[in-house]
Amino acid sequence: MGNVLAALIGALAVLGGVGAGAWLQERREHERWQRGEKLTAAVNFISATGAIYDKRLMRSNGAAQASTTDEAADWIRAQDARSTLYLLCETATVDLAEGLIHSVRRAEPSAADGHHHETLDLLHTFVRVLRRELGVSD
């Protein structure tokens, strides 16, 4: 009877260890997936808002007007990426993304305009906070 009880306890310990290991592995994979999704969304958000902002900057400096179709596609890309950021990122990151997109939306930038510096400062702060959230060292 003692041997059976010892075997049963040993088997339960092994099953517990396997279960805990599987749970930890699943958790690590989920964190890796989530980090990858955040990174992809951030790159898409930054590139789309940057493209919109650059087109507006060129337009305000007298360059030929960019296609409204191109800008609309950039806005769609920015919104899709922003949605992912909203779902996966911390509140501070989301708030900065929101501030950045509102700054880009109301911008008709020029190099002499103070709004230009405000938008760039928001971008730099967004990137810094996002890097911290992603665990990327400075």
C-alpha positions as CSV (number, residue, x, y, z in Angstrom):
1,M,0.0,0.0,0.0
2,G,2.9,2.4,0.8
3,N,4.5,1.8,-2.6
4,V,1.2,2.5,-4.4
5,L,0.7,5.7,-2.4
6,A,4.3,6.8,-3.1
7,A,3.9,6.0,-6.8
8,L,0.6,8.0,-6.9
9,I,2.2,11.0,-5.2
10,G,5.2,10.8,-7.6
11,A,2.8,10.6,-10.6
12,L,0.9,13.7,-9.3
13,A,4.1,15.6,-8.8
14,V,5.2,14.8,-12.4
15,L,1.8,15.8,-13.8
16,G,1.9,19.0,-11.8
17,G,5.4,19.8,-13.2
18,V,4.4,19.1,-16.7
19,G,1.2,21.2,-16.3
20,A,3.2,24.1,-14.9
21,G,5.8,23.8,-17.6
22,A,3.2,23.8,-20.3
23,W,1.5,26.8,-18.7
24,L,4.7,28.8,-18.6
25,Q,5.6,27.9,-22.2
26,E,2.1,29.0,-23.3
27,R,2.5,32.3,-21.4
28,R,5.9,33.0,-22.9
29,E,4.6,32.3,-26.4
30,H,1.6,34.6,-25.8
31,E,4.0,37.4,-24.6
32,R,6.2,36.9,-27.6
33,W,3.2,37.1,-30.0
34,Q,1.8,40.2,-28.2
35,R,5.2,41.9,-28.4
36,G,5.4,41.1,-32.1
37,E,1.9,42.5,-32.7
38,K,2.7,45.7,-30.8
39,L,5.9,46.1,-32.8
40,T,4.2,45.6,-36.1
41,A,1.4,48.0,-35.2
42,A,3.8,50.6,-34.0
43,V,5.9,50.5,-37.2
44,N,2.7,50.8,-39.3
45,F,1.4,53.6,-37.1
46,I,4.6,55.6,-37.2
47,S,5.1,55.1,-40.9
48,A,1.5,56.0,-41.8
49,T,1.4,59.1,-39.6
50,G,4.8,60.1,-40.8
51,A,3.8,59.7,-44.5
52,I,0.7,61.8,-43.8
53,Y,2.7,64.5,-42.0
54,D,5.4,64.6,-44.7
55,K,2.8,65.0,-47.4
56,R,1.2,67.9,-45.5
57,L,4.6,69.4,-44.9
58,M,5.5,69.3,-48.6
59,R,2.1,70.7,-49.5
60,S,2.6,73.6,-47.1
61,N,6.0,74.3,-48.6
62,G,4.5,74.6,-52.1
63,A,5.1,71.1,-53.5
64,A,2.5,69.6,-55.7
65,Q,-0.5,68.3,-53.8
66,A,-0.2,64.6,-53.0
67,S,-3.0,62.3,-54.1
68,T,-6.0,62.3,-51.8
69,T,-6.2,58.5,-52.5
70,D,-2.7,58.0,-51.2
71,E,-3.4,60.1,-48.1
72,A,-6.7,58.2,-47.5
73,A,-4.8,54.9,-47.7
74,D,-2.3,56.2,-45.1
75,W,-5.1,57.2,-42.8
76,I,-6.6,53.7,-43.1
77,R,-3.2,52.2,-42.3
78,A,-2.8,54.5,-39.3
79,Q,-6.2,53.7,-38.0
80,D,-5.7,49.9,-38.3
81,A,-2.4,50.2,-36.5
82,R,-3.9,52.5,-33.9
83,S,-6.7,49.9,-33.2
84,T,-4.1,47.3,-32.5
85,L,-2.2,49.6,-30.2
86,Y,-5.4,50.4,-28.3
87,L,-6.1,46.7,-27.8
88,L,-2.6,45.6,-26.7
89,C,-0.7,48.6,-25.3
90,E,-0.6,50.3,-22.0
91,T,-2.7,53.4,-21.4
92,A,0.3,55.8,-21.5
93,T,1.3,54.4,-25.0
94,V,-2.3,54.7,-26.2
95,D,-2.7,58.2,-25.0
96,L,0.5,59.3,-26.8
97,A,-0.7,57.6,-30.0
98,E,-3.9,59.4,-29.7
99,G,-2.2,62.7,-29.1
100,L,0.1,62.1,-32.1
101,I,-2.6,61.3,-34.5
102,H,-4.6,64.3,-33.4
103,S,-1.6,66.5,-33.9
104,V,-1.0,65.1,-37.4
105,R,-4.7,65.5,-38.2
106,R,-4.8,69.2,-37.4
107,A,-1.4,69.9,-38.9
108,E,-0.7,72.0,-41.9
109,P,2.9,72.1,-40.9
110,S,5.8,74.3,-41.9
111,A,9.3,74.3,-40.6
112,A,8.7,77.7,-38.9
113,D,5.5,76.7,-37.2
114,G,5.6,75.7,-33.5
115,H,3.1,73.0,-34.2
116,H,5.8,71.2,-36.2
117,H,8.0,70.9,-33.1
118,E,5.1,69.8,-31.0
119,T,4.3,67.0,-33.4
120,L,7.9,65.8,-33.6
121,D,8.1,66.0,-29.7
122,L,5.0,63.8,-29.5
123,L,6.5,61.3,-31.9
124,H,9.8,61.1,-30.0
125,T,7.9,60.7,-26.7
126,F,5.6,58.0,-28.2
127,V,8.7,56.1,-29.5
128,R,10.4,56.3,-26.1
129,V,7.4,55.1,-24.2
130,L,6.8,52.3,-26.7
131,R,10.4,51.2,-26.5
132,R,10.1,50.9,-22.7
133,E,6.9,49.0,-23.0
134,L,8.5,46.6,-25.5
135,G,11.5,46.1,-23.3
136,V,13.9,47.6,-25.8
137,S,17.0,49.1,-24.2
138,D,18.1,52.7,-25.0
